[in-house]
Amino acid sequence: MSFGRNPHVPKAQAEEQKALASEDAHAASIAWREAARQWDRAAARETDAKRKADYEAKAEAARANAEAPE
């Protein structure tokens, strides 16, 4: 395990990729919600205010995508 890395960031990015690749709207919605949860977890662990705000914004965007899929 690498020290100093936020383990939730790659998990959130993977969920976003899963949501974008999904052809099923329901599966995409679930993946977007999981991505938002992982971004929230990443923001909770972050000490840098700029990165924390960025992760929180990404969580909100993921929630918006879950509610209104393309």
C-alpha positions as CSV (number, residue, x, y, z in Angstrom):
1,M,0.0,0.0,0.0
2,S,1.4,3.4,-0.9
3,F,1.4,6.1,1.7
4,G,0.0,9.5,1.0
5,R,-2.4,8.3,-1.7
6,N,-6.1,8.6,-1.4
7,P,-7.4,5.1,-2.2
8,H,-10.9,6.3,-3.0
9,V,-10.0,8.4,-6.0
10,P,-9.2,5.5,-8.4
11,K,-12.3,3.6,-7.1
12,A,-14.4,6.6,-8.0
13,Q,-12.8,7.0,-11.4
14,A,-13.4,3.3,-12.1
15,E,-17.1,3.6,-11.2
16,E,-17.4,6.6,-13.5
17,Q,-15.9,4.6,-16.3
18,K,-18.3,1.8,-15.6
19,A,-21.2,4.2,-15.7
20,L,-20.1,5.6,-19.0
21,A,-19.6,2.2,-20.5
22,S,-22.9,0.8,-19.3
23,E,-25.7,0.4,-21.9
24,D,-28.3,-0.2,-19.2
25,A,-29.7,3.0,-17.7
26,H,-30.4,1.4,-14.3
27,A,-26.8,0.0,-14.1
28,A,-25.4,3.3,-15.1
29,S,-27.4,5.1,-12.4
30,I,-26.1,2.6,-9.8
31,A,-22.6,3.1,-10.9
32,W,-23.0,6.9,-10.8
33,R,-24.3,6.7,-7.2
34,E,-21.3,4.5,-6.2
35,A,-19.0,7.0,-7.9
36,A,-20.5,9.8,-5.8
37,R,-20.1,7.7,-2.7
38,Q,-16.5,7.1,-3.4
39,W,-15.9,10.8,-4.2
40,D,-17.5,11.7,-0.8
41,R,-15.1,9.2,0.9
42,A,-12.2,10.7,-1.0
43,A,-13.2,14.2,0.1
44,A,-13.5,13.1,3.7
45,R,-10.0,11.8,3.7
46,E,-8.5,14.8,1.9
47,T,-6.5,17.4,3.9
48,D,-5.9,19.8,0.9
49,A,-8.8,22.2,0.7
50,K,-8.5,22.6,-3.1
51,R,-8.6,18.9,-3.8
52,K,-11.4,18.4,-1.2
53,A,-13.6,21.0,-3.0
54,D,-12.8,19.3,-6.3
55,Y,-13.8,15.9,-5.0
56,E,-17.0,17.3,-3.5
57,A,-17.9,18.9,-6.9
58,K,-17.3,15.6,-8.6
59,A,-19.6,13.9,-6.1
60,E,-22.3,16.3,-6.9
61,A,-21.9,15.9,-10.6
62,A,-22.0,12.1,-10.2
63,R,-25.3,12.5,-8.3
64,A,-26.7,14.7,-11.0
65,N,-25.8,12.1,-13.6
66,A,-27.4,9.4,-11.6
67,E,-30.7,11.4,-11.4
68,A,-30.8,12.5,-15.0
69,P,-28.9,10.0,-17.2
70,E,-28.0,11.1,-20.8
